[in-house]
Amino acid sequence: MNKLFLYNTLTRKKEEFRPIKDNEIGLYTCGPTVYNYAHIGNLRSYIFADILVRTLRYNLGEEKVKWVMNITDVDDKTIRDSKIKYPDLPSMEALQKFTKEYEEYFWQDMQSLNVKTPDIITHATDQKYIAGMQELVKNIVDKGYGYIKEGSVYFDVQKFAKNHKYGNLINLDMAGFKAGTRVDADEYEKENVQDFVLWKGYKEGEPVWEFDLNGEKLPGRPGWHIECSAMGELELGCPFDIHTGGIDLKFPHHENEIAQSVVGYNCEQPINYWLHNEHLLVDGQRMGKRFKNFYTVNDLKAKGINPLAYRYLCLQTGYGKPMNFTWDALRAAEDGLKHLYNQVRELGRERGEVDSRFKEKFKEELNDDLNTSQAMAVVKDLFKSRIKRDNGLATILDFDKVLGLNLYEELRTTYSTTSTSTSTSTSTSSSSSSTTTTLQPEDPGFKLKELIEKRQKARDHKNFEESDQLRDEIEKLGYVVEDTKDGQRIYKK
Ligand SMILES: [Zn+2]
């Protein structure tokens, strides 16, 4: 493969990526804490992780990357808000019902943004992971880096910092550290370097798991940081290759993940490459509910904006730069996306072959720490070049394996929805010289196109029973059918 360079937060350098194993790359992404809708700042992290995974696969092949993402379905916030929403349910039931709902919304957002589904999705409350977390806590305690206080278990940061490095991802001022001070909260400021909680002792009204730690009964629940250390190790081993997340997770979450795994798994460097995407600002400000600038995918949809315009905007910026979100910037991105769709449509339906020179350039930009803004410039160059006439379509569809802008689906939908007005005859006598050759049966769009045409006929004949059956068949292929006054509108689920 071409060399792939990634900016590693651990070394503060752009480094050549060297996987631990040739045949499989392990990648872990800190997933959402499912207590609310994800806002576009959170979503930037998942678009970034998706681009990274797609880039690795573009270089190495589909089967070489194992992508794990967790769902944090137990922590301070999920417990707090599930109690508010379902005060009458037992706490465990309330937590499960509440987090399931927001997890559903999350996957809908991922689909709208065309983020691939991770190979493995881990839920923190899954019994096998709870058992793994408890084992990790026990290892830490047995090695003398954890202690019990009032029913909870804490990590001894001072002892750790004597023998290992604490402050791998950010510079921590250990001078201000007060030994023996503890913090129970999952999230805290960098100024307060304190012993953090591994296992939280039972509090009334909270969901509870039994935990027998060397004979001592410690009913309670895991802390947030221990969740990711344990789930990462259980699925990918220790060490593994890449860990991603938003920049705000560097401390305390990721720093504590490192400390836990170093001790508990006897692994001096648990993860070789730490990648963090930069902040998202809204109109130059931090995003937050109290600033009333907390935007979700549903907000984009409500304004009639295709969520993929947001993906396009993220691609233009690149993950490593702070991004300032404005509605104007998003609308400009949507215009850019529409323009790209038009350009792709104008290429006709002759695929040609992937142009190796353009592919090389495109890959070179991606492999330079996922420089997607430059990769998008290569796309522009492609449409300016002569290559586009013969090999444009194959080349741009190849690029879209990484860009993920649904170019293929857009193309197919266009031809499918307009097919009732244009001839679908397979006769080649008069149209052989034109670029509008019909889809071939082996083409994935072929069946869809057939179904759409059949359904249109059924509707023209007011045969609504058949039309409904055909709608079901179309939906089975992963598309949604909408009947508008201008005819059927088909789009990807
Ligand atoms: Zn995490």
Residues whose N, C-alpha, C, O or C-beta is under 5 A from the ligand:
A	BS01	ZN	C30 C228
